[in-house]
Amino acid sequence: MLSVGVTPCILVIVQLLNCNACSALLPSGLGRSPAQQLFQGTHLRSDRRLSHRPAASKAMDSQTCPGGFSHQPDWVWVAVAVLVGIGAFLYWALDFYLLEALLGTSKVEVEWDRDSPITKLAAKHCKSLTRGRFRSTPLLCSPHLQVVYLALEKGPKVTYRREVVIQRDGGSVGLDWAGAEKPDTPTVIITPGLTSDSTPAYVKYLVAAIVKQGWRAVVINHRGLGGVSFTSDATHHAGWTTDIREVVALLQKRIPAAHLAVVGCSLGANMTIRYLGEEGDKTPVVGGFTCGSPYDMLIVDRFCNRKLIQKIWCKLMADGMKEYAEKNREAFAKVADRAHVMASRTVHEFDDRVVRVIAKYETVDSYYRQSSCAPVVTSIRVPLLAVSALDDPICTQEAIPRDEIRLNPNVVLATAARGGHLAIYEGWLPTQVWWTRPCVEFLGALFEKAGKK
């Protein structure tokens, strides 16, 4: 990938060295460079030809370099070389894959127990997985571009019906309903990411795909988000499964004829997997789906502070968390000084000053260790399809618990080679995300199987 961007830079530099007008750029006393020596014979032959030409012709030729470039001041060539070098560096640093996106398709790898009934079910119904490839959007040929575009676009139009539910501890969550309202309509409970509610594009893509199947979607708006008031001392975090558990129980009681499934995205994926692992075979849901789970919060924390581009993403996430704290400053004032909270520069600092205090963890690292979903993957007793992009710039693939997933016949892991965080756009134009297809295919198989019992 790096060579694709560096090659033009090398060609420009060679052309510069071939130019007599640019010889002043070389250190004095070092003689001709190898590139100049290569063209030395050409220079001499050119000089002999020039000696037999009229003076006017010589004057014209003196304005042109042997390499074919019009004579330009030295600083122009230096600027060109610098710009090409910067372009090559950005191509590498931002993980661009334009040629790959134009000439080929992105690979999808699936890890599952081939003898498991869940695997056979997924293989039969999930064509987006068995096909093994999809057309990644060329216009978004970088995981960072995918994430930026996803954050900026509005997504498909979705109509919600809002319901505010008071939990047992007095906390409030907002349930946004969409789709059919029949008592036996299959229902998907969605848990969004860190500071997300029901409005981001990735949530709308998911809800639109669910509604298109004739199912019902219920999005959980976290406490203090999406216009929901902060009415208790507890807030959501990576290991917070109480709200999912109580919403599942509420819907089971309210619409007992409807089959239920759970879906989580990003931090909501970690919460969803933890819920399924903690409940084991006691959960009433038929199964689940996750996209972009961090899996191991400690590994992700270290990854986000490793390189400059990751640090930028980390700061943006920290800014979102500070905005969340500012909207609910009266509640957060009980656990931390406002100025101290607003001075947080990273997610780690915010978690240390606010989240671990509210969640009652001794240190931020102990919060990360005990809230990660990786340790409970082997305890899941219902079918789960987990999707991640290998180039995710936030939730690194290093954190995926592949060994634990292989040990559990109920869990299927699908990894897309390209896609960033929660994006994975497909098609020539960025009008659709790929991961919603395996989601509805997998859940559809589970609903169909549950309906036959």
LINVEN-V538498 format. One record per residue. OMEGA is omega in whole degrees, 0 to 359 (none if undefined). NEAR is the number of other C-alpha atoms within 10 Angstrom. Layout:
BEGIN
OMEGA | NEAR
OMEGA | NEAR
END
This chain:
BEGIN
181 | 14
183 | 15
180 | 12
180 | 15
185 | 19
184 | 18
177 | 14
180 | 16
180 | 21
181 | 15
179 | 12
181 | 16
177 | 19
180 | 15
178 | 19
181 | 24
179 | 23
187 | 24
179 | 22
183 | 16
183 | 19
183 | 19
179 | 16
180 | 10
182 | 13
177 | 12
180 | 9
175 | 9
182 | 6
180 | 7
181 | 10
175 | 15
176 | 12
180 | 12
179 | 15
179 | 20
180 | 14
183 | 12
186 | 15
181 | 14
179 | 11
180 | 13
183 | 17
179 | 11
179 | 10
180 | 12
180 | 12
178 | 11
182 | 11
183 | 16
181 | 10
182 | 10
175 | 10
182 | 9
181 | 11
179 | 9
178 | 11
180 | 15
179 | 11
181 | 9
181 | 14
179 | 15
183 | 13
178 | 16
178 | 18
182 | 19
178 | 14
179 | 10
171 | 12
183 | 14
178 | 18
176 | 13
183 | 10
185 | 14
179 | 11
181 | 11
176 | 18
180 | 15
179 | 11
180 | 15
180 | 19
181 | 14
178 | 13
178 | 20
178 | 19
178 | 15
179 | 16
180 | 20
180 | 15
178 | 14
179 | 20
186 | 17
182 | 14
173 | 15
177 | 18
178 | 22
185 | 19
181 | 19
178 | 12
181 | 14
181 | 20
188 | 15
185 | 9
179 | 13
180 | 19
185 | 18
174 | 16
178 | 21
182 | 15
176 | 16
181 | 14
175 | 21
187 | 18
180 | 11
183 | 9
175 | 14
179 | 13
179 | 23
180 | 20
178 | 14
180 | 15
180 | 24
181 | 16
188 | 14
186 | 18
181 | 21
179 | 14
177 | 19
183 | 24
177 | 15
173 | 12
181 | 16
172 | 16
181 | 21
178 | 19
184 | 29
183 | 26
181 | 22
180 | 16
187 | 25
175 | 23
178 | 24
180 | 25
175 | 24
179 | 18
182 | 23
180 | 22
180 | 15
179 | 16
181 | 22
185 | 15
184 | 10
183 | 13
182 | 14
181 | 20
179 | 17
180 | 11
178 | 15
182 | 12
169 | 16
188 | 10
173 | 14
177 | 14
183 | 14
177 | 18
180 | 15
184 | 15
181 | 10
180 | 11
178 | 13
182 | 20
172 | 23
178 | 26
177 | 24
177 | 25
184 | 21
175 | 22
177 | 21
185 | 22
183 | 17
179 | 15
182 | 12
184 | 13
180 | 14
176 | 19
188 | 25
181 | 28
180 | 27
187 | 25
175 | 29
182 | 29
184 | 25
191 | 25
180 | 17
182 | 20
171 | 22
183 | 23
187 | 26
180 | 17
184 | 18
183 | 21
177 | 25
180 | 25
176 | 19
181 | 21
181 | 23
180 | 29
179 | 21
180 | 18
180 | 24
179 | 17
178 | 13
183 | 14
180 | 14
179 | 23
177 | 23
176 | 30
181 | 25
177 | 26
173 | 27
184 | 27
179 | 29
179 | 23
180 | 24
177 | 20
180 | 18
179 | 13
181 | 19
177 | 17
189 | 22
178 | 18
180 | 15
182 | 14
175 | 17
180 | 19
174 | 20
187 | 21
183 | 25
184 | 22
181 | 19
184 | 20
184 | 15
177 | 25
182 | 20
183 | 15
177 | 15
176 | 18
180 | 20
179 | 15
182 | 13
177 | 16
180 | 16
185 | 10
181 | 11
186 | 17
181 | 13
183 | 13
173 | 20
184 | 23
173 | 27
180 | 23
178 | 26
178 | 27
180 | 25
178 | 28
179 | 25
176 | 27
175 | 32
177 | 29
179 | 30
180 | 33
179 | 31
177 | 30
178 | 26
181 | 23
179 | 28
180 | 21
182 | 18
181 | 16
181 | 17
178 | 13
182 | 10
179 | 19
183 | 15
181 | 21
180 | 18
183 | 25
178 | 27
177 | 27
176 | 27
175 | 26
180 | 28
175 | 33
179 | 30
181 | 30
186 | 23
181 | 24
178 | 20
180 | 19
178 | 20
180 | 20
180 | 13
183 | 19
179 | 23
186 | 18
184 | 11
183 | 11
183 | 11
177 | 16
178 | 17
177 | 18
177 | 14
180 | 19
179 | 21
178 | 19
177 | 15
178 | 18
177 | 21
177 | 19
179 | 16
178 | 21
176 | 23
176 | 14
179 | 16
181 | 20
178 | 16
181 | 16
188 | 17
180 | 17
179 | 12
182 | 18
179 | 22
180 | 15
185 | 11
183 | 15
177 | 16
185 | 13
181 | 16
180 | 9
179 | 12
183 | 23
177 | 17
180 | 12
181 | 20
182 | 17
175 | 23
179 | 24
180 | 21
179 | 16
179 | 22
181 | 23
185 | 20
185 | 20
192 | 21
183 | 24
178 | 19
179 | 16
182 | 19
176 | 17
172 | 11
184 | 15
179 | 11
180 | 13
178 | 21
177 | 17
174 | 12
180 | 23
182 | 22
186 | 16
180 | 17
181 | 22
182 | 23
183 | 27
182 | 24
184 | 16
182 | 17
182 | 26
181 | 19
181 | 18
184 | 24
175 | 21
182 | 22
178 | 25
172 | 27
181 | 24
182 | 24
175 | 26
172 | 30
183 | 26
179 | 22
178 | 21
183 | 24
181 | 23
179 | 25
187 | 28
178 | 25
179 | 21
184 | 14
182 | 17
181 | 20
187 | 17
182 | 14
179 | 10
179 | 16
179 | 21
181 | 17
184 | 13
181 | 18
181 | 22
186 | 23
176 | 27
178 | 21
175 | 19
180 | 21
176 | 23
182 | 25
182 | 20
175 | 28
180 | 31
184 | 29
177 | 26
182 | 27
181 | 29
179 | 30
177 | 28
181 | 21
181 | 16
177 | 15
183 | 12
181 | 19
182 | 14
174 | 19
186 | 22
192 | 21
178 | 26
179 | 23
176 | 17
179 | 22
183 | 23
176 | 20
182 | 18
180 | 28
177 | 28
178 | 19
180 | 17
179 | 25
179 | 19
179 | 13
180 | 12
181 | 12
181 | 11
182 | 6
none | 5
END
